[in-house]
């Protein structure tokens, strides 16, 4: 499992409330929902490996 790091986040109250509602709908904590949304955005932008390739051996 990857190391977790704490990071203080300043966020617009309206965005925070919407994220909390989304987290509630998905039965996640707000922190997990924010990490999920960020991870998905990074994957779509090609900045993070897809879940299928994360566990693959690179031959080294």
Steps between C-alpha positions, in 0.01 A plus 500: 500500500629845412603736775232753599596862560295770667437818303300801619242592238331837466182454301194702406208427737260428212743251343556337839126462561450346154790259559349402835164424339676294233696312766180431692335365185799271433528392867855638523666738741555850366876439500460178299267677256746783441780248444276301262409809295861615484625153402240472221590846367869405500429174316290676235779755450754219456689603812437180701512133407171318455392257777573197276863601448575600861550139614690380195865404519719712275760225461764649727 
